[in-house]
Amino acid sequence: MMITNDRQYRISKAQWSRIRGAIDSFDFAKTAARVGSDVLAKAELEALKSEADALSEQIREYEGLRSGAFAVLKATSLQDLPLLLVRARIAQGLSQRALAQKLGIKEQQIQRYEAEQYASASLRRLIQVAEALSLDVKEIAEMRQSAPDHAHQASQKIEWGLFPVKEMYRRGWFDDIDFKGSMSAAISHGAELAREYLQKAMPHRQPMFLKHRARIGSEVNQYALLAWQCRVLLLARNKPAAGSYSRDSITDKWLKSLARESTDGPRSASRMLGESGIQLIIEPQMPQTYLDGATFLLPDERPVIGMTLRYDRLDNFWFVLFHELVHVMRHMRKGKLEQIFDDLDAEPDLLEREADLLAGNALIPESDWEVALARYLRTEDSVKSFAEEHHIHPAIVAGRIRKEADNYVILKDLIGIGEVRKQFPEVRFAQ
């Protein structure tokens, strides 16, 4: 995290002072008695010191930039360019408002760009910002042989015999097309069954790989992915959402209300989505798809969110759900982008970074998170207290702390392991 303006600088200094105060007044014996372990008490103290050091480093960097201590700023790759733009603005003594005026845009837009490290900015906008800051941007471009791009397979003709017919039969999917034969019969007629299955799920599509966007980190089986998509679309057609969908109704206020449903559980969220015309379909992932969730638009532009629940944890459920909802709100458009597949373990591109950022902010507003004591103490009591104060499930808070700290050992008892799948008893998960 980086300090980008004077307000954040003041907040960070205040946070540092509070944490230093907590460190200076830390009662080791009392804490050890409370947590029942000298080791845990020491870990709590070390966590406070670590956060104090991190804040101190951020404060020193901001003060150094403002003082002009850094005469030359460099980025070694395009990935480093966003942070360079922020540092250059600060080093030149420009406020976010002043930069916005140079570009002819609102100050809030610059604030948003910098908060998300320009994740939603186009290349043209990045160039405009660099020019406004009088930066000399140089980059060497190389042509490299790389793995096939999943976003550009629209022209690849389908080989029907490559569908995972055996797995589809085992899961009972061919009931959707009234096939009652045996496994051997399904395998013998696999190509015909696969063609019929896809055509029933997508009757208005051409029989070829559909253009989509995918965030996938491992080598994916495209036929298994397409079969899973067909299954989700068929389930969505068979049990449509109770309410009617309107893009205008999915607002920040609505997302905040949905976050509060986390105290009741995923089933409650499913009902609220349905009332707003958004279908949530739970379907376990197919082998070699490495999928957390996906978002589709039906021909009538109603959104469908598919989730695999491959990680049976409450913190994962809520983050994946909000990530997909950001796609619904900001990215899905009829005739432009109608399908997004997400493996949230994979490295994100700019669009996915934006969805990650906005999903986290919708669950816990950044202004609240900046001053959250739980963020620094990382204790069960502090997490539960913050969650209760903000009317959200503790798993959301614990999951965010674990992600930020890159430590997936802490707060394990709070993330709701094994608490999601059982809320969807109608779904058959592999044992």
C-alpha positions in Angstrom: 0.0 0.0 0.0 1.2 3.5 -0.8 0.3 6.9 0.6 -0.9 9.1 -2.3 -2.2 12.3 -0.7 -2.0 14.5 2.4 -5.2 13.1 3.9 -3.8 9.5 3.8 -0.5 10.8 5.2 -2.3 12.3 8.2 -4.3 9.1 8.7 -1.2 7.0 8.4 0.7 9.1 10.9 -2.3 8.9 13.3 -2.4 5.1 12.9 1.3 4.8 13.5 1.0 6.8 16.7 -1.9 4.6 17.9 0.0 1.4 17.1 3.2 2.8 18.8 1.1 3.6 21.8 -0.3 0.0 21.8 3.3 -1.3 21.6 4.6 0.9 24.4 1.7 -0.1 26.7 1.8 -3.7 25.7 1.4 -5.9 28.8 3.0 -9.2 27.9 1.9 -11.1 31.0 -1.7 -9.9 30.7 -1.8 -10.7 27.0 -0.3 -14.2 27.5 -2.9 -14.9 30.2 -5.7 -13.8 27.8 -4.6 -15.8 24.8 -3.2 -18.7 26.9 0.2 -18.8 25.4 3.5 -16.8 25.6 4.1 -17.7 21.9 0.8 -16.2 20.8 1.4 -13.1 23.0 4.8 -12.6 21.4 3.2 -13.1 17.9 0.7 -10.4 18.7 3.4 -8.0 19.8 5.5 -8.8 16.7 2.4 -8.2 14.5 2.0 -4.7 16.0 5.7 -3.9 15.4 5.5 -5.2 11.8 2.6 -2.9 11.1 4.3 0.0 12.7 7.4 -0.6 10.6 5.3 -0.9 7.4 3.5 2.4 8.1 6.8 4.1 9.0 8.2 3.0 5.6 5.2 4.4 3.8 5.4 7.6 5.7 9.1 8.0 5.0 8.6 7.4 1.3 5.8 10.0 1.0 7.9 12.5 3.0 10.9 11.8 0.8 8.9 12.3 -2.4 7.4 15.5 -1.2 10.8 16.8 -0.2 12.3 16.2 -3.6 14.8 13.6 -2.3 14.3 11.4 -5.3 15.7 13.1 -8.3 15.3 10.2 -10.7 12.4 7.8 -10.8 12.5 4.7 -13.0 10.1 1.9 -13.9 11.7 -1.3 -15.3 8.5 -2.5 -17.0 5.0 -1.4 -17.9 3.8 -3.2 -14.8 5.7 -0.7 -12.7 4.3 2.4 -14.6 1.2 2.9 -12.4 3.3 3.4 -9.2 5.8 5.5 -11.1 3.0 7.9 -12.1 1.9 8.3 -8.5 5.4 8.8 -7.2 6.1 11.3 -10.0 3.0 13.4 -9.2 4.0 13.6 -5.5 7.6 14.3 -6.2 6.6 17.2 -8.5 4.5 18.7 -5.7 1.3 18.2 -7.6 -1.9 17.5 -5.7 -4.4 15.0 -7.1 -6.7 18.0 -7.9 -3.9 19.8 -9.8 -3.2 16.7 -11.9 -6.9 16.3 -12.6 -7.2 19.9 -13.8 -4.3 19.3 -16.2 -6.1 16.3 -17.7 -9.5 18.0 -17.6 -11.1 15.3 -15.4 -12.5 15.2 -11.9 -10.2 15.0 -8.8 -12.2 11.9 -7.7 -11.2 10.1 -10.9 -7.5 10.6 -10.1 -8.1 9.5 -6.5 -9.7 6.3 -7.9 -7.0 5.7 -10.4 -4.3 5.9 -7.8 -6.2 3.9 -5.2 -6.4 1.0 -7.7 -3.0 1.7 -9.2 -4.6 2.7 -12.5 -6.2 -0.8 -12.9 -9.2 0.6 -14.9 -7.2 3.2 -16.9 -6.8 2.7 -20.6 -3.4 2.8 -22.2 -4.3 6.1 -23.8 -5.1 7.5 -20.3 -1.8 6.2 -18.9 0.0 8.0 -21.8 -2.0 11.2 -21.1 -1.0 11.1 -17.4 2.6 10.5 -18.2 2.6 13.5 -20.6 0.9 15.7 -18.0 3.8 14.8 -15.6 6.4 15.4 -18.4 7.6 11.8 -18.0 9.8 10.2 -20.7 8.4 6.7 -21.0 10.5 4.2 -22.9 9.8 0.5 -23.3 11.4 -2.2 -25.3 8.8 -4.5 -27.0 9.6 -8.1 -27.8 7.7 -10.7 -29.6 7.5 -13.9 -27.6 6.0 -17.3 -28.2 3.4 -17.8 -25.5 0.5 -20.1 -24.5 -2.7 -19.7 -26.4 -4.8 -16.8 -25.3 -8.1 -18.0 -24.0 -9.8 -14.7 -25.0 -9.2 -15.2 -28.7 -10.5 -18.7 -29.5 -13.7 -17.6 -31.0 -12.7 -18.8 -34.4 -11.6 -22.3 -33.2 -14.0 -24.9 -34.5 -15.4 -27.3 -31.9 -14.2 -30.9 -32.1 -17.3 -32.6 -30.5 -15.5 -35.8 -29.7 -13.3 -33.9 -27.2 -16.1 -33.1 -24.7 -15.8 -34.8 -21.3 -18.7 -37.1 -22.0 -17.9 -39.6 -19.3 -17.9 -37.0 -16.6 -21.0 -35.3 -17.9 -22.8 -38.6 -17.9 -21.5 -39.4 -14.4 -23.0 -36.1 -13.1 -26.3 -36.8 -14.8 -26.1 -33.8 -17.1 -27.5 -35.6 -20.1 -30.9 -35.8 -18.2 -31.1 -32.2 -19.5 -31.5 -33.5 -23.0 -33.6 -36.6 -22.0 -30.9 -39.1 -22.7 -31.6 -42.3 -20.7 -29.0 -44.6 -22.1 -26.0 -46.3 -20.4 -22.5 -45.0 -19.9 -21.2 -47.0 -22.8 -24.0 -45.7 -25.1 -23.1 -42.2 -24.1 -19.5 -42.7 -24.9 -20.3 -44.3 -28.3 -22.5 -41.3 -29.2 -20.5 -38.7 -27.3 -20.1 -36.3 -30.2 -23.8 -36.2 -31.0 -24.7 -35.8 -27.3 -22.3 -33.0 -26.8 -23.6 -31.2 -29.9 -27.2 -31.5 -28.7 -26.3 -30.4 -25.2 -24.6 -27.2 -26.4 -27.3 -26.4 -28.9 -29.9 -26.7 -26.1 -27.9 -24.5 -23.8 -27.1 -21.9 -26.5 -29.8 -22.2 -29.2 -28.9 -18.9 -30.7 -25.2 -19.3 -30.9 -23.0 -20.6 -33.6 -21.3 -23.9 -32.9 -17.8 -22.6 -32.2 -15.9 -21.4 -29.1 -17.6 -18.2 -27.9 -15.5 -15.1 -27.4 -14.9 -14.6 -23.7 -12.5 -13.2 -21.2 -10.8 -15.7 -18.9 -8.6 -15.2 -15.8 -7.0 -18.6 -15.7 -3.6 -19.5 -14.3 -3.3 -23.2 -15.3 -3.7 -25.0 -18.5 -7.4 -25.3 -18.9 -9.5 -27.9 -20.6 -11.6 -25.7 -22.9 -14.1 -28.4 -23.6 -14.7 -29.1 -19.9 -15.1 -25.3 -19.4 -17.6 -25.0 -22.2 -19.6 -28.0 -20.9 -19.7 -26.4 -17.4 -20.9 -23.2 -18.9 -23.7 -25.1 -20.8 -24.8 -26.7 -17.5 -25.0 -23.4 -15.7 -27.0 -21.8 -18.5 -29.4 -24.8 -18.6 -29.9 -24.6 -14.8 -30.5 -20.9 -15.1 -33.1 -21.4 -17.7 -34.8 -24.1 -15.6 -35.1 -22.0 -12.5 -35.3 -18.3 -13.5 -34.8 -15.6 -10.9 -37.9 -14.4 -9.0 -37.4 -10.7 -9.7 -36.8 -8.7 -12.8 -33.3 -7.3 -13.5 -32.4 -3.7 -13.9 -28.8 -2.5 -14.1 -29.8 0.7 -12.3 -30.9 -1.2 -9.2 -27.4 -2.7 -8.6 -25.9 0.2 -6.7 -23.2 0.7 -4.0 -26.1 0.9 -1.5 -27.5 -2.4 -2.8 -24.0 -4.0 -2.4 -23.7 -2.8 1.1 -27.1 -4.4 1.9 -25.9 -7.6 0.3 -22.7 -7.5 2.5 -24.9 -7.4 5.5 -26.6 -10.6 4.4 -23.3 -12.3 5.1 -24.4 -12.5 8.8 -27.2 -14.8 7.7 -25.2 -16.8 5.1 -24.9 -17.6 1.4 -28.4 -18.9 1.1 -29.7 -15.5 2.1 -27.5 -13.8 -0.5 -28.9 -16.2 -3.1 -32.4 -15.1 -2.3 -31.5 -11.4 -2.4 -29.8 -11.8 -5.8 -32.9 -13.6 -7.1 -35.2 -10.9 -6.0 -33.0 -8.5 -8.0 -33.2 -10.6 -11.1 -29.7 -12.1 -10.9 -29.4 -15.8 -10.9 -26.8 -17.5 -8.7 -26.1 -21.1 -9.9 -23.9 -23.4 -7.9 -22.2 -26.1 -10.0 -19.0 -27.8 -9.0 -16.0 -27.3 -11.3 -15.2 -29.8 -14.0 -11.7 -31.4 -13.9 -8.9 -29.2 -15.4 -10.9 -26.0 -15.3 -9.6 -24.4 -12.1 -12.6 -22.2 -11.8 -14.0 -20.1 -8.9 -16.8 -18.3 -10.7 -18.1 -16.9 -13.9 -20.5 -14.3 -15.2 -22.8 -14.7 -18.2 -25.4 -12.6 -20.0 -28.5 -14.4 -21.2 -29.9 -13.4 -24.6 -32.4 -11.1 -22.8 -29.4 -9.5 -21.0 -30.2 -11.0 -17.6 -27.0 -11.8 -15.7 -26.1 -15.3 -14.4 -23.4 -15.8 -11.9 -22.0 -19.3 -11.7 -19.9 -20.4 -8.7 -18.1 -23.7 -8.2 -17.4 -23.5 -4.4 -14.1 -25.3 -5.1 -13.0 -23.7 -1.8 -15.6 -24.4 0.8 -15.0 -21.3 2.9 -17.2 -18.3 3.8 -14.5 -15.8 3.1 -13.9 -17.2 -0.4 -17.7 -17.3 -1.1 -18.3 -13.7 -0.3 -15.2 -12.4 -2.2 -15.9 -14.4 -5.3 -19.6 -13.4 -5.3 -18.8 -9.7 -5.0 -16.0 -10.0 -7.6 -18.5 -11.4 -10.1 -21.1 -8.7 -9.2 -18.5 -6.0 -10.0 -18.3 -7.7 -13.5 -22.1 -7.5 -13.7 -22.2 -3.8 -12.8 -19.2 -2.5 -14.7 -18.0 -4.8 -17.4 -20.8 -7.0 -18.9 -22.4 -5.5 -22.0 -24.6 -7.1 -24.6 -22.7 -7.5 -27.9 -19.3 -6.6 -26.2 -18.4 -8.7 -23.3 -20.9 -11.4 -22.3 -18.8 -14.0 -20.6 -16.1 -13.8 -17.9 -14.4 -16.8 -16.3 -12.4 -16.4 -13.1 -9.7 -18.4 -11.4 -9.0 -16.0 -8.5 -5.7 -17.8 -7.8 -4.4 -16.6 -11.2 -2.5 -13.4 -11.9 -5.0 -10.6 -12.7 -5.0 -8.2 -15.6 -6.2 -4.6 -15.3 -9.9 -5.5 -15.5 -9.6 -8.3 -13.0 -7.5 -6.0 -10.7 -10.3 -3.5 -10.8 -12.9 -6.2 -9.9 -10.7 -7.4 -7.0 -10.3 -3.9 -5.7 -13.9 -2.9 -6.0 -15.1 -6.2 -4.5 -12.9 -5.7 -1.5 -14.1 -2.1 -1.1 -17.8 -3.1 -1.4 -17.4 -5.7 1.4 -15.3 -3.4 3.6 -15.1 0.3 2.6 -11.5 1.4 2.3 -12.1 4.4 4.6 -13.2 2.0 7.4 -10.3 -0.4 6.7 -7.7 2.3 6.9 -8.4 2.9 10.6 -9.4 -0.7 11.5 -7.5 -1.9 14.6 -8.2 -5.5 13.5 -6.1 -4.9 10.5 -3.1 -4.5 12.7 -3.8 -6.6 15.8 -5.0 -9.6 13.8 -6.6 -11.2 16.8 -10.0 -13.1 16.9 -11.5 -10.5 19.3 -10.5 -7.6 17.2 -11.8 -9.3 14.0 -15.2 -10.1 15.7 -15.5 -6.6 17.1 -14.9 -5.0 13.7 -17.3 -7.4 12.0 -20.0 -6.8 14.5 -19.6 -3.0 14.3 -20.0 -3.1 10.5 -22.7 -5.8 10.4 -20.7 -8.3 8.3 -19.5 -11.9 8.9 -16.1 -12.2 10.7 -15.0 -14.5 7.8 -14.9 -11.5 5.5 -12.6 -9.6 7.8 -10.4 -12.5 8.6 -10.1 -13.4 4.9 -9.0 -9.9 4.0 -6.4 -9.8 6.7 -5.0 -13.2 5.6 -4.8 -12.0 2.0 -3.1 -8.7 2.9 -0.6 -10.4 5.2 0.0 -13.3 2.7 -0.4 -15.5 5.8 -2.9 -18.3 5.5 -2.2 -19.8 8.9 -3.6 -17.0 11.0 -7.4 -16.7 11.9 -8.1 -20.1 10.4 -11.0 -20.6 12.8 -12.8 -17.5 11.6 -13.0 -18.1 7.8 -15.9 -20.5 7.8 -14.2 -23.7 6.6 -16.9 -26.2 5.6 -19.7 -23.7 6.0 -20.8 -23.0 2.4 -21.5 -26.2 0.5 -23.9 -27.5 3.2 -26.1 -24.5 2.6 -26.8 -25.9 -0.9 -27.8 -29.5 -0.2 -29.4 -29.8 -3.7 -25.9 -29.6 -5.3 -23.9 -32.8 -5.5 -20.3 -32.2 -4.6 -17.6 -34.8 -5.1 -16.7 -36.6 -1.9 
